[in-house]
């Protein structure tokens, strides 16, 4: 049964077969190290060792990610007559074992499993879960011999999972197995080397070396060290698939930032096209006037604007409602929406990967955004957060992110298709 397994994977599976496990069993380490695949093999072995009349649970950040990361793999290795699932019903059947399926993407997640009694649970990407859900899940594993099997990539050493569980292995019934990219010899050496190039700084430490390290220092170090690799003086309009404008409204101590981002080469890459910084506190009417000037400029120079995405914090939604009306009356009908906000660490990771693949460019006229990217640093007093004390113009980066985040999924999927990219083919 071990054909094609690495030595480390074989050792782990043997531990599961002979019962060399604990109540909580965690596979941690770098990306693409094979831990998800081998953990699912272990999940099948655990199910085979447990009574089929009891209840079981599989959990992901979302049901969609659970399907992508886990259910699709099970679908390929378990004969169809022994494995069926329905995301609509949130249920699966594996070897006649009833499996509940759940996603934990909101603060109400722990209510989803209240009242359950479980024999075993499988958890994909544990560090993405709310702490109260994980705590509740452990209380549901109350039958004799109950076990939790989970995977995770490293995060900050201040993360609740590291602090309250991984550092307490000598105190609680918990065992870990560490898998690294170079352990996965089923991936060719050249491809593994290419994967390593995707990550820099804290992301390299975590996702390649498998270390739980605090984010520190310059964030976009590859940009800060070699800005000339990313700064361009011209772009072919024919390469632009779509254009978004991001707006970060200024508060009492900051300026309003506007950044136009173009999506290129069938959404494989992005280019920061233009920017505007509106200084001082303006009345709504004055603010709308400046924004209208920027919209006209971007439209006349680069073409159609797909969406204008504005920060909805504070009075943002009120300002956006007025902006929508102002643009319609004086400029034209444009789609103006509230921006989509995701975790800052996820925004940073996406942009860092785009830079690594040379899929990020910025026009040399965007001087404020260029300086912001060069000087952005991690906040040493917080977990995975940019320093925002006024020393760096974070507003420009926020506005840029608001512009490209609506297409984060497709940008990430294009990055994941291959580990090689020949450049953006931009002048």
Buried (B, 14 or more C-beta within 10 A) or exposed (E): EEEEBBEBBEEBBEBBBEEEBBBBBBBBBBBBBBBBBBBBBBBBBBBEEBEBEBBBBBBBBBBEBBBEBBBEBBEEEBEEEEBEBEBEEBEBBBEEBBBBBBBBBEEEBBEBBEEBEBBBBBBBBBBBBBEBBBEBBBEBBEBEBBBBBBBBBBBBBEBBBBBEBBEEBEEEEBEBBBBBBBBBBEBEEEBBEBBBEBBBBBBBBBBBBBBBBBBEEBBBBBBBEEBEEBBBEEBEEEBBBBBBBBBBBBEEEBBBBBBBBBBBBEBBBBBBBBBBBBEEBBEEEEBBBBBBBBBBEBBEEBEEBBBBBBBBEEEBEEBBEBBBEBBEEEBEEBEBBBBEBEEBBBBBBBBBBBBBBBBBBBBEBBBBBBBBBBBBBBBEEBBBBBBBEEEBBBBBBBBBBBBBBBBBEEBBEBBEEEBEBEEBEBE
